Structure formats: C-alpha cells, structure tokens
Amino acid sequence: MEQPSKRKRTRRKKDSVDYVNNQEFGEAVAEHVRGVKSDEEEGVEPRPLTDYVGLCLYKIANGLSRSPNFINYTYREDMVMDAVENCVKVINNFDITKKTRTGVPNAFSYFTQITYFAFLRRIAKEKRQTEIKQRVIDNNSIDMFAEFGTEDANAIGESIVERMRHRNGLWDEDHWVDQDADKAPPKKKKRGRPAKKAVTNGPLNEFFGEE
C-alpha cells in the first residue's frame, strides 16, 4: 500500500517582488533597535526607520495578504496598512538578544506573526461594521436615509418595482398579459386504468372464450 506523499512547504522565491532576506532583514532591525536604545540613553530623539526596514515590513504584510486565507477580502489593502502600522509601533520591542538556530534574530517570523494577528483584527472589525449596517437597513425605512415628499416616494417606489420587473423575465408585463389572456390553465388528467392492448388472432385464441 502506497503511503500518501507529504505536501512540500513552498517558500517564496528570491526573485519574487515580496521576497525578504531573513538574515539581512534581521541584522537591519537589530541595528535599528540598538541605535534607538543608544539615542534614548543620550537623550536625543530616536532615529526613524530606514527605507529598507520599512520596505521589508510592507513586503511581509503584502505577501501574507496574498495567501489563500486573505486574498479574497475586498479590504486587503487596509489589512496590509494596519499590519505595517502595528509592526512600526512594536519594532523597538524586538528582542535582539534572543538566540536562534542561525545566530541572527528571526525578525521575519516575529513580524509575520504580528501581521497575521493584525489581519484578524481588521477582519473582525469589518464584520462588526457590516452587521451594524445590516441592522440599520433592516430596522429602518427609507425615510431614515433621506426625506421625500409623497409624490417623490411613490415615484421612487414605482421605479424600483419597474427595475425588478425588467430584471425578472416572469414580470415582463406584455408577456404576463399574453399568458393570462390566451392560455387557459392546464387541465388535470384523470388517473385511470391503462388501456388494454388489442388482441390479435394467435395459436392460443381457441382456448379462451369470448366474454
């Protein structure tokens, strides 16, 4: 019996637009964190992020947003921006002394996790907003959103009905009238015994008498 083959883990290729070199990125983040701590000790304004670190944070968020779990959300760009903002806020909390297998701080894994939870928070927020909008629509009439006079309200209602009729073939006015005027409702067929087949003269007819 053949064993099921294990699914290979696909990695982002180096020529991908969202590729981030973990070692170089980790060294750049560590250098930034050390510089910020040095600035704080000297009492000067902390230095800003370098363009390279900022671009890597964007690539991490954008690459994760294109995974099957998140790619179909219409607000994917908002998810990416939320993740980048969260990463910038907590970048100074990155522990550069934490030991890893390669000896370099694993910044890629750290910020990928932050990005993932930022995505989940944005999705939950958007779902709450959608539920609120739906409740407002369900529990209020059209007067809640705009003021109309009696004639205007009737005209709007008629236009909505007309749109529905044109979109639905069954509400085609001409076709509907023709159906009612020309075609009578179908009659129900009575259920009876199946008709007997005609008996032809054969070799066994002499054994049966006529009724």
N, C-alpha and C positions, 0 to 999 in steps of 0.2 A: 504494500500500500504506500503510495507516494505521500510524503509529508508536504503540507501546504508551505509554499515559499514565503519567506518573511519579506515584508514590504520594506524596501530600502528607503532610508531617510534622504530626501533630496536637499541639497544645500544650494544656496544662492551662488551663481557663477560669478567669477571675478569681473567679467565684462558686463554684468547687469548694472542697470542705472542705480539700483538701490544697494549695491554691494558695499559693505563696510568691513575693512580690515580690523579684526578684533584687537590685534596686538598694537597697531598704530593708534587706534582709537583709544584703547586703554591707557597708553602712555600719554596721549594728549590730555585726557581727562585728569589723570594723576598730576600732570604738570600744572594744570589749571587749579586743581584743589590745593596743591602746595603753594601756588602763587597767591591764592585768596587768603590762605591762613597767614602767610607772610605779611600781606597787606594789612590784615586786621591787627597783627602784633605791632606793626609800625604806626597804626592809627591813621592810615590813608584809605581812600575809597577803594573797595575791592575792584579788581580788574574785570572787564567784561569777557564774555565767551569769545573764543576765536571763531573765525568763519568756518574753519574745518570742523570743530566740535558741533557747531550749530547745524552744519550741513549733514553730519552723521546722524544727529538726533532726528532730523527730518527724514532721512533715508530709512532709518529703523521704523519710524511710525508709518511712512508711506508703504514700505514693503510689507509690514504686518497687515495693513488695511486691505491689501490685495489678496490676502489669503481667503480660502473658501468661506471662512466663518464671518467675514466682514465685507466682502467685496460688493455685495448686493444692496447695501444700505445706501439710500439716497443722500444721506448727510455724512458721507465718508470723509469729505474734506474737513468738516467740523471735527470729526473724531481725530484726524491727524493733527489739527491745530491744538486741540485740547491736550493731546499726548505730548506734543513738543513743549507746550507751556508748563505742564507738570514736570517734565524732565528738567527744564531750566530751573524750576523752583527748588528741586531737591538735589541738584548736581553737586552742591557743596557738602551734602551729607554722605557722599560716596566714600566708602572705606577703602583707602588706597593701601592699607596695611594688611588687608585680608589675603591670606595665602591661597593660591590656585595651583593647578597642575602645571601650568606653563610658567608660573612665576610672575605673570603680569596680571594686574587686576582685570577681572572679567566684566568690563563695562558694558559690553554688548548685551550680555544676559541680564544685567541689572536694569538697564533702561528698556529692554524689551518687556520685562515684567511690569514695569511702571506703565508702559504704553498699553499693554493688554488691559490692565485694570482701568485706565483712563477711557478706553473704548467701551468697557462695560458700563461705566458711569454715564457716558454720553447716551448710550442706547437706552438705559433705564430712564434718563431724563426725557428723551424724545418720546418714549412710550407714555410717560405721565402726561406730557403735553397733548399727545394725541387723544388720550382718554378724556382730558378736560374739554378739548374742542368738541368731541363727540357728544359729551353730556350737554354742553351748551346748545348744540344743534338739536338734540333730541327733546330737550325740555323747554325750548322757546320757539315762538313763531317767528315769521319773517319780520314782524314789527319790531323785534328785538334788535335787528341789524340795520333797519332803515325805516324811515317814515314815508308812508304812501297815503294818497287820498283813496277814496272808494273806487273811483274810476281807474286810477293807476293800478291799484291792487287787482282789480278784475282783469285788466289788460295783461298784467304780468301772469296771472293765473292761466288765462287763456293761451298765452304764448307758450307756457310750459307744457300745457296739455297738447298743443299742436306739435311741439317738438317730440313729445313721446309718441304721438300718433305716426309721425313720419319715420321715426326710428323703428317702430314695430310694424311689420307688414300686416298684421291682423287688424290694425287700426287704420288702414288705408280707407278713407271714407267712401270713395267710389266703389272699391272692391267689396266693402262691407255691405253697401246698399244692394249691389247686384246679387250677392249671396242670399240676402233675405227675400228679395223680390222674386227672383227667377227659380230658385231651387227650393223645393219642398223638403221638409225634414225626412230623412230616410225611414222607411217602414221596417218594423221589426219582423223578422222572419219567424214563422211558427215552426216549432220543432215537432217533427212527426217521424213516422217510421220510414226507413229507407225504402225507396221504390224497388219492387221486385223486378228482377231481370226476366225478359221474355224467354220462354222455354221453347226450344226448337225440338223437332222430332228427332229421336235418337233410339238407340237399341233398348233403352230401359223404359221407354214410354208405355210399353204394353203391360208393365207390372203395376202401373198407377192408374187409378180410375179418375174420371173427371169429377170435379166437385159439383 
